[in-house]
Amino acid sequence: MPMFIGAEKLSHTYMPGGPFATEALHDISFRIEKGEIVLIIGPSGSGKSTLIQHLNGLLMPTSGQVIFEDRPIGKDRKDLLLLRRRIGLVFQMPEEQFFSETVFDEVAFAPRNLGLDDETVRERVYAALKRVGLVAGQYINRHPFHLSSGQKRLVAIAAVLSLQPEVLILDEPTAGLDPSGRRSLFKLLAAFNRKEDLTVIVSTHHLEEVASLADRVLVLQEGRLVINGSADEVFSRRDELRRLGLALPEVTEIMYDLVAEGLAVNTAVYSLKEARRELNRLIRRENR
């Protein structure tokens, strides 16, 4: 089967050949299918950000390769520009992407660089802001740095969506957001995936709101891919994740505690809604 996006024996060393050489990724292989939601998790310093920057060619492998649509990503500048139209990356801190005076100009930057005419650029900007739930008329003249943390994140996503990518990659997109903001953001990403068949790849350590959405989870430790599987497969390895310093979603931990108390409940539960259904099933069984 053709590979949509993935890696084969990918390794990356910062400052190779010198006294400060640091291997950030080692011999990583995986594949992601079109239309999947994929989580990349791991302790701080495990290589998550380094990995996702390889997926749209911002970083190049020291050895191995990244694959997109069955072709290795190369170093040709023209090819990389085309690739980044199709694979969009939103950095952890929105401020790292902002350099325009208004929201309109920020979101319009990429379409303008494509050489699109003014009317098409305007349509792209308004459509991208609408996709992230921002009313264009209320935001286009505001300075991006004057927005709230959640609004900045949405503008950063809109700026990438203005390219109409097929893959959206987000590096710790919930940093600085409160629980309500995190839920809203992941609900938005799920809608993109479900309604538009957008492939979504998220590097995160906030699993509460997103674990139930994931088709696949990649777990990194010290630059190595140590677990790769479905959410159910990965989160069933509770003890191993704990040894890596990773916590399951709190509601999943509660289900494990109930099993330890002798209750026959499913531990593959990642949201309060799922937990409520599972406990209602338990109650109905007990009342028979």
C-alpha positions in Angstrom: 0.0 0.0 0.0 1.4 3.5 -0.9 2.6 5.5 2.1 0.8 8.8 2.6 3.2 10.3 5.1 5.8 8.7 7.4 9.5 8.0 8.0 12.0 5.2 7.3 14.9 4.8 9.7 14.9 8.5 10.4 17.7 9.9 12.5 18.7 13.5 13.2 21.8 14.9 14.9 22.2 18.5 15.8 25.7 20.0 15.2 27.1 16.7 13.7 30.8 16.1 13.8 31.5 18.5 16.5 32.0 18.3 20.3 28.4 19.3 20.9 26.8 16.8 18.6 23.5 15.7 19.9 21.4 12.9 18.5 17.8 14.0 18.7 16.1 11.2 16.7 17.4 7.7 16.2 16.2 5.1 13.6 12.5 6.1 13.6 10.1 4.4 11.2 6.3 4.8 11.1 3.5 5.5 8.6 0.4 7.7 8.8 -2.6 7.1 6.6 -4.5 9.9 4.9 -7.4 11.2 7.1 -5.9 10.0 10.4 -5.6 12.0 13.6 -2.2 11.1 15.1 -0.8 12.1 18.5 2.9 12.3 19.2 3.6 12.2 22.9 6.6 11.8 25.1 8.5 13.4 27.9 10.1 16.8 27.5 13.2 16.5 25.3 12.1 13.2 23.7 12.3 14.6 20.2 8.7 15.5 19.4 9.3 19.0 18.0 12.3 17.7 16.0 10.3 15.0 14.5 7.4 17.1 13.3 9.7 19.7 11.8 11.0 16.9 9.5 7.5 16.1 8.3 7.3 19.3 6.2 11.0 19.7 5.4 11.9 22.3 7.9 14.6 19.9 9.1 16.4 17.4 7.0 17.4 13.9 8.2 21.0 13.1 9.1 20.2 9.6 7.8 17.0 7.8 6.7 14.2 9.6 5.0 10.7 11.1 5.4 8.1 10.0 2.9 5.2 11.9 1.5 2.9 10.2 -1.1 5.4 7.4 -1.5 8.3 9.8 -2.4 11.2 10.8 -0.2 11.2 14.5 0.8 14.3 16.0 -0.8 16.2 19.2 -0.4 15.2 21.0 -3.7 13.9 24.4 -2.7 11.0 24.4 -5.2 9.9 21.0 -4.1 10.0 22.0 -0.4 7.9 25.1 -1.1 5.3 23.0 -2.9 5.4 20.5 0.0 4.7 23.2 2.6 1.6 24.2 0.8 0.3 20.7 1.3 1.7 20.1 4.8 1.1 23.0 7.2 2.9 23.4 10.5 1.6 25.5 13.4 4.4 26.2 16.0 3.9 25.9 19.7 4.0 29.7 20.3 1.8 31.6 17.8 4.0 34.7 18.3 6.8 32.8 16.5 4.7 32.9 13.3 3.5 36.5 13.6 5.2 39.4 11.8 2.3 41.4 10.3 0.5 44.4 11.7 -3.0 43.1 11.3 -4.8 39.8 11.4 -5.8 40.2 7.8 -2.2 40.7 6.6 -1.0 37.8 8.8 -3.5 35.3 7.3 -3.0 36.8 3.8 0.7 36.5 3.8 0.9 32.9 2.4 -1.8 33.4 -0.3 -0.1 36.6 -1.4 3.2 34.7 -1.7 1.4 32.3 -4.1 0.8 35.2 -6.4 -3.0 35.1 -6.0 -5.0 38.1 -7.0 -6.4 40.5 -4.3 -10.0 39.1 -4.5 -8.8 35.5 -4.1 -6.5 36.4 -1.2 -9.5 38.2 0.5 -11.6 35.1 0.0 -8.9 32.8 1.4 -8.5 35.0 4.5 -12.2 35.2 5.2 -12.7 31.5 4.6 -9.7 30.6 6.9 -10.9 32.8 9.7 -14.4 31.3 9.4 -13.0 27.8 9.6 -11.5 28.5 12.9 -14.6 30.2 14.3 -13.4 33.9 14.1 -15.8 36.5 12.5 -13.5 38.2 10.0 -15.1 41.6 10.4 -14.3 41.6 14.1 -10.6 40.7 13.8 -9.1 41.6 10.4 -7.9 45.0 11.5 -6.6 44.0 15.0 -3.0 43.5 15.8 -2.2 39.8 16.3 -0.2 40.5 19.4 -3.2 42.2 21.1 -5.3 39.0 21.0 -5.9 36.5 23.8 -3.8 33.3 23.8 -6.7 31.3 22.3 -7.3 33.9 19.6 -3.7 34.0 18.7 -3.7 30.2 18.3 -6.7 30.4 16.1 -5.2 33.1 13.9 -1.9 31.0 13.6 -4.0 28.0 12.5 -6.0 30.2 10.0 -2.7 31.5 8.5 -1.7 27.9 7.7 -5.2 26.9 6.6 -5.1 29.8 4.0 -2.8 27.6 2.0 -5.5 24.9 2.0 -3.2 22.1 3.1 -4.0 18.4 3.2 -2.1 17.8 6.4 -2.2 20.0 9.5 0.6 19.6 12.1 0.5 21.3 15.4 3.3 21.5 18.0 1.8 21.6 21.6 -1.2 23.6 20.4 -2.8 23.9 23.8 0.2 25.6 25.5 -1.2 28.5 27.5 -4.8 27.5 27.1 -7.2 26.7 29.9 -9.3 23.5 29.9 -12.2 25.1 28.0 -9.8 26.5 25.4 -8.2 23.1 25.0 -11.6 21.4 24.5 -12.7 24.0 21.9 -9.4 23.6 20.0 -9.5 19.8 19.8 -13.2 19.9 18.9 -12.3 22.2 16.0 -9.5 19.9 14.9 -11.8 16.9 15.0 -14.3 18.8 12.8 -11.6 19.5 10.3 -10.7 15.9 10.2 -14.3 14.6 10.0 -15.8 17.0 7.6 -12.8 17.8 5.4 -10.7 14.6 5.6 -7.8 16.7 6.8 -5.0 14.6 8.2 -4.1 16.0 11.7 -0.9 15.4 13.5 -0.6 16.8 17.1 2.4 16.9 19.4 0.9 17.2 22.9 1.1 16.3 26.5 -2.5 17.2 27.2 -4.4 13.9 26.6 -7.6 14.6 28.4 -9.4 16.3 25.5 -7.8 14.6 22.5 -7.1 10.9 23.4 -10.6 9.8 22.3 -10.1 11.4 18.9 -6.8 9.7 18.0 -6.5 7.0 15.4 -2.8 6.5 16.2 -0.4 7.4 18.9 3.4 7.6 18.6 5.3 7.6 21.9 8.9 8.9 21.9 11.6 8.6 24.5 15.1 10.0 24.1 14.7 10.3 20.4 13.4 6.8 19.8 10.0 5.6 18.8 9.1 3.2 21.7 5.4 2.6 21.1 3.3 3.0 18.0 -0.3 1.9 17.8 -4.0 2.7 18.2 -5.1 4.7 21.3 -6.5 1.6 22.8 -3.2 -0.3 22.2 -1.0 2.4 23.5 -3.0 3.4 26.6 -3.4 -0.2 27.6 0.3 -0.2 28.4 -0.2 1.8 31.6 2.8 0.7 33.5 5.1 1.3 30.6 3.8 4.8 30.0 4.3 5.5 33.7 7.9 4.4 33.5 8.3 6.9 30.7 6.9 9.6 33.0 3.7 9.9 31.0 0.2 10.0 32.5 -2.9 8.6 31.1 -6.0 10.8 30.8 -7.3 11.3 34.3 -10.6 9.6 33.5 -8.7 6.6 32.2 -6.8 6.3 35.4 -10.1 6.3 37.3 -11.3 3.4 35.2 -8.2 1.5 36.0 -8.8 2.2 39.7 -12.3 0.8 39.4 -10.9 -2.4 37.9 -8.5 -2.6 40.8 -11.6 -2.4 43.1 -13.1 -5.4 41.3 -15.5 -3.7 39.0 -15.8 -5.0 35.4 -15.4 -1.8 33.4 -13.6 -1.1 30.2 -10.4 0.9 30.7 -10.3 2.1 27.1 -12.2 5.2 28.1 -10.7 8.7 27.5 -13.5 11.2 28.1 -16.1 12.0 30.7 -18.8 11.2 28.1 -17.3 7.7 27.5 -16.9 7.2 31.2 -20.6 8.1 31.8 -21.7 5.6 29.2 -19.5 2.9 30.6 -20.7 3.4 34.2 -24.3 3.4 33.0 -23.7 0.0 31.4 -22.2 -1.2 34.6 -25.2 -0.1 36.6 -27.6 -1.7 34.2 -25.7 -5.0 34.4 -25.7 -4.9 38.2 -29.4 -4.2 38.3 -30.3 -7.2 36.1 
